[in-house]
Amino acid sequence: MKDEARAILRQFEQGEPIVSEDGRRTAAAWDHVSPTAMIAHAYGLWAHEMAAARPGGGDRLEEVVRGLFPDSGGNRFAGTADDAVLLTRGLLGDFDAGAEADAKGLGTLYNLAALLHAAMLRSQRAVRESLRGSVVA
C-alpha cells in the first residue's frame, strides 16, 4: 500500500494520468488525481506508516487515528473518532469501510483536510518532544 501511494504521488507530480490497477474503480475516475485525492493519499500514507511503526498487537491503525483527536481540538473533523477510523480504513483500501464512509458523507475535502492537519500537528509535536528529550539527555 505504501509503495502504491508513493507511486501515485510521483505520477501526479509528473502530470501523468493515474489508472487504477485493481479493477474495482473505473479508469475514468483515476484519469487525473485531484488536489483532494492528494490530501487523501498524503494522510493515508501517514496513517499507514504510523500504524506500521507501532508495536504489534491490537488495532494499530485505530490507535493512530484515535490519537489524533486531542490534537485536532475535536471540532475540525465533522464526525466521531469512529467515523475517522472508518474513513481512514476506506482511504487505505478497505472497500467496505470506504462504502460505509461514503454513505455517511464523511469523504469531504473538509474532513480530509482536518485529518491531515491533525496528523501534521501530531508529527510536529513528536519532533518537538524528541528534540527536547535529546537536549535533556
N, C-alpha and C positions, 0 to 999 in steps of 0.2 A: 504494500500500500504506500509506504513512504517513497519508494523509488518511482512509483507511478505518479504520485502527486508532484514530485520534483520534475519529472519529465513533462508533465502538463504545464507547470510553471515555465520551464525552459521554452517549450513550444510557443506559449503565449508571448513571452518576452521577445521571441524572434518573429512574431507576427504570423506564425503558421496556423492553419486550421486545426482544431482539436477533434479527433474522431474517437468515439468510444469503441473499445475492442471487446467488450463483454456482451454485446448484442442486446442488452436489456434497454438501452436508450437508443433513440433514433440518431443517426449520424447528423441529421439536420440540427438537432438540439446542441450538438457539440461542434458545429462549424467554426464557431469562434467563442472563446471564453470571455465572458463579460467581466467587468470590474467586480460585480457581486460574486461571481464564481471565483475570482482571485482571492477575495476575502475569505470565502468558504474554504478554499484549498489551503490558504495560509493557516487559518485556525485549525482545520482538520489535521494538518501536518504537525502543528504544535501539540495538539491533544494526543495524537498518536505517539509522538516522541516522548512526551512527558509520561504517558502510561507505560511505555516500554522501559523507561528508566527506573520505574518503581520496582521494589522487590516483589517477587511472586506472591500469589495468594490473594484472595478477594477479587473484587471487580476493580481493577486498577484504573480503567477509564472513568468509571463512575466517581471514584475518589478524586481524580484530577479535576473533573468538571465541577463537582460539588465544592471543591476547594477554591473555585473562582468566585463564589458568591460573596465572601467577606470583602473581596477587592472591588466588586462591581457596585457596591453600595446598595444592592438589592433593588434598585429602581431603573436600571438601564435595560436589562433583559425583560421583555414583556412575557413573562411566564414564570413557572416554578423551576426549582432545581431539577425535578424530574423531567420537565419539558426540555431543559438544557441538555440533559443526558440523552434524551430521545433524539433531539436534533443532531447532536454530535455523533451518535451512532449512525444516523442516516447519512451524515456527511462522510463518514468513514466506510460507507458501502453496505450497511445493513439496510436492505431494500424494504423490509417490513417496518423498521423503525422510521425510515425515510417517508414511507407512505403515511404512517400514522402522524408524523410531524407535519407533513404537508396537509393532511386532513384537518389538523388543529390550526393551520395557518402560521406555523412557527418559522418557516423558512423565509423570513423577510430580511431585507437589507439591514433594517434597524437591529434585529436580533443578532444577525451575523456580526455586525459591527460592534455590538455590545459584548459579545463573547470574545471577539478578537481583542477589544480594548481591555477587557478583564484579564485576558491571557498576557497581554503586554505588561499590564500593571504587576501581575504575579511574577513575571520574569524579571522585571526591573527590581522588584523587592528582593527576589532571591539573589540577584547580583549584589545589591547593596549589603545584604546580610552576609554574603560570603566575603565581601571586601572588609566589612567590619570585623569578621572573625579572623581574617588573615592579618589585620593590623594589630589585633589584640594578642594573637599567638606569638 
